Amino acid sequence: MAIDANRIYQHYGKEKDLKAIKSGEIKSVDFLIGTEEDLKELTADMAGFGTKQSQRVIIDYDKDYGYFIAKRIPMEYGT
């Protein structure tokens, strides 16, 4: 069974993310969709994105929906 990534991203706020990008609030959003069974494993490593850069990782999980989405927003926090 194929995952309908667009439908799942819509469920978890695609329009809000697009609005934030268009307004310049954020530069981009990468996302990863996983099944409920994958949640624990993927969140152990910054939701599968690793730690190579500063980032905000948001994990949205709707119990019994069947899927979760992990969004990564690259950040430039400065030092």
Buried (B, 14 or more C-beta within 10 A) or exposed (E): EEEEBEEBBEBBBBEEBEEBBEEEEBEEBEBBBBEBEBBEEBBEEBBBBEEEEEBEBBBBBEEEEEBBBBBBBBEEEEE
